[in-house]
């Protein structure tokens, strides 16, 4: 029995199909993302097909399917950030690190995610790298900020 | 719909007053009143979904526009289905649905003219309009546009630009045409329980797909074709049919590739099979086929390597000859080898008429009882013994509360039966599976047993012994005496199944009221077939002490029971009459004296060559073992293909496929079923009975002469009842006897038992002949096993 199945057995002893979302959240907490292997093991544990699990997981934006990078970038595209040019920041960021939202750079340095609001609209446009908020972004500031994270 | 006893209520639909059973939906009620309500996502037999919104209706005193498929009727409900407002809303809904589907052709003024002239461009991979679509003419969107008289669509086309999948076996996928009605997803999960398809992503990017975009094979697709059958568009389409066009004819026939004998509709155009579905026209019935019935018949009928003319073997080179030359040559040699020197090996995939003709030819014209089927079962009397058990109907399986399935890989060998087991499981039945390795049915079982390969008999003995102890069942004395001597520890070592596990099974059997034992083919293909049968009979007896127990024998090959019953057997004449003492009836009917000695079985004919004076063979189909065939002096093979065996044949005759044949079979439920020809065989092919009749005439034998298949059928039914009535056989009780089983010591003898090839047709391995099937089998053995 793999370690994942072991912990599932401990946390979800009832093996009920209704536990699928809590199980997925648990796996993401443990492993950082939902891998195809994890889906296979959940499928075996809950007796739900892999396709159905993947269908459920992809419905919710909280689940990630790529291993997280060393640093997580969350770029805000909420109303205020959007008005302040959040779209340009995102395009520039994508060009800079070469990945689309929802994926991780090949070297594992960054993963990128777009979010709807970070709750600090007054200092828009903003992005969050790990736990740091970077405000009033511009394309020029972007490169300098990224260089602080290795 | 509810049972007859349910109350009926009165509703009014479009001014028409009708009585409908309580609990039915507005859509059901409208259908029973003969009123059409357009639908896209609705599928009879599946849970209502209410996704497409086309079936909206107006109901008095109800706000808004409820969907007919999800709204139950209430007393005195007044429903309107076709007001101008409803039609206008439906039109708008259809416009929205079509905004994600290439629609130009649907609303084009010249579509009629266009369809007449552009009928061959559907071979392209990107479908941008109806004329490029494999579903053109069979598409439900086309019907709806016609019905709602949609003339213009105000939304721009959103083309998804998803890569079409053309390297999938048997069917193509193009999700650019998908309207997300969810029929395929629902049938895959709710009816077939395959769990391959799901809606992935959400919102605008929702698509039907698999986990991480893996291929259908990787996702464990069983290729039952249910999704293809129910797709209203061209998103899913059979590869075979996409090159032919819209079918113009449909023939109802029976699939004989396994013993279930499913009804199928073969849709044809000209002399070509386009597709095979559960019913003609709209392909939306819940009674589904499996990979065999759905995809294989077309591939095998129109196979490019099929032989169509008689061939003669000249030092390893096949030369075409005429039928007259072939018949002359065969007659010349058959004259030399009559009686014991001659034999026939037939196929269990042949019709009753052909099987009857083969055995009669052998007995009447050639004077030999050397007649058998290939591949053979070790226990020659198995089918006569099986007849002592009442057959279980395939749709009755769902009514059992406990099902014990032993030694069967049913998801491959009998997918439709396994589907009913899955249904029973989801309806709360207790399923116990026991097999030598993990297979798909284990996903649908409460108790899973995996015994050591080859230890089936000891496993059955363990069950029997524990049933006796736990349930205190009174067996006849010889059996209980024999059970007393059993070394339970030794048995547990031999099977790998501990006593505690066995007890768990017997405990779950104890509260059962209706038990079904499904005995798989592996129990009867081993050398221990007879022991296994006796043990099963004993278990059947034991279970019948406290529950209503029935037994189902999963024999393979479409007409295995029918062919044996009709006399393709060295020891039995038609109707299981023994050659040794019961030959009078058939001697009189045929006007000759049947040799009163049992003939040789297929195994015996070939194993003692040339020692047993066996010199000449007529083979229908193909044989698995053939190393001694070159010692035959004269060997005629009739087969659709040139195979490994053919190199030993002197003459090779072409054969009909069942899609071209006329005749009957008897299936696993022992029901007589009729096979109808959907296409004509090439003119240069003759049916087996006609070839035999020609040979018989050359041999100047007057008692074997037929002009039509019907003549043979009439001759059989005049003497033998083929429509075996279920009630007549319930009385017979199986004879109980205890096999002498030696439990091996610690050093277990290892016997290699190859996994049987479940894809045989008349002995030919279809997985070798059909590239798509080969691809599928080569890829198997992944996570789903």
Boltz contact constraints between the chains, C-beta under 6 A:
constraints:
  - contact:
      token1: [A, 36]
      token2: [B, 212]
      max_distance: 6.0
  - contact:
      token1: [A, 39]
      token2: [B, 211]
      max_distance: 6.0
  - contact:
      token1: [A, 49]
      token2: [B, 195]
      max_distance: 6.0
  - contact:
      token1: [A, 50]
      token2: [B, 211]
      max_distance: 6.0
  - contact:
      token1: [A, 51]
      token2: [B, 196]
      max_distance: 6.0
  - contact:
      token1: [A, 51]
      token2: [B, 198]
      max_distance: 6.0
  - contact:
      token1: [A, 51]
      token2: [B, 210]
      max_distance: 6.0
  - contact:
      token1: [A, 51]
      token2: [B, 211]
      max_distance: 6.0
  - contact:
      token1: [A, 51]
      token2: [B, 219]
      max_distance: 6.0
  - contact:
      token1: [A, 52]
      token2: [B, 195]
      max_distance: 6.0
  - contact:
      token1: [A, 52]
      token2: [B, 198]
      max_distance: 6.0
  - contact:
      token1: [A, 54]
      token2: [B, 200]
      max_distance: 6.0
  - contact:
      token1: [A, 54]
      token2: [B, 211]
      max_distance: 6.0
  - contact:
      token1: [A, 55]
      token2: [B, 198]
      max_distance: 6.0
  - contact:
      token1: [A, 55]
      token2: [B, 199]
      max_distance: 6.0
  - contact:
      token1: [A, 55]
      token2: [B, 200]
      max_distance: 6.0
  - contact:
      token1: [A, 58]
      token2: [B, 200]
      max_distance: 6.0
  - contact:
      token1: [A, 58]
      token2: [B, 201]
      max_distance: 6.0
  - contact:
      token1: [A, 59]
      token2: [B, 202]
      max_distance: 6.0
